[in-house]
Amino acid sequence: MRAEFRALALGAATLVAASLDATSARADDEWFGVDKALHFGVSAALGGGGYAASAPLVREPWQRAAIGAGFSLTLGAGKELYDLSGHGDPSWKDFTWDVIGTAFGVGIALLVDAAIRSSSPDRGPARTEALELRF
């Protein structure tokens, strides 16, 4: 299952990267502009939110991380493709900040999940292993 998510993410990133022409980049498209902070923040929220929303549905943290990252990157790639269709200014720098924000948001979600799991006797690894051994 991991390979499928990686392939999907790689395909989306390749599609966006291939469709964004370096010569069409705006001269005022700076790496640290206000819009880059928005791309980072929204992507971090979407990645972490996707992780949290998938928690009741999937058991493994790596699956939650893949769902959160896939959700955030799909929307980020969609936004850049929408811009490319003439509705905005497409930017590979924007998408780069989407990727960085997604990684940050999913990373924070993983850390919070690990902290909750380690402090909760019901959800901790020892309790889960004990239940699995009984069956």
Helices and strands as residue ranges (DSSP letters): H 2-19, G 22-24, H 34-54, H 61-82, I 83-87, H 92-119, H 125-134
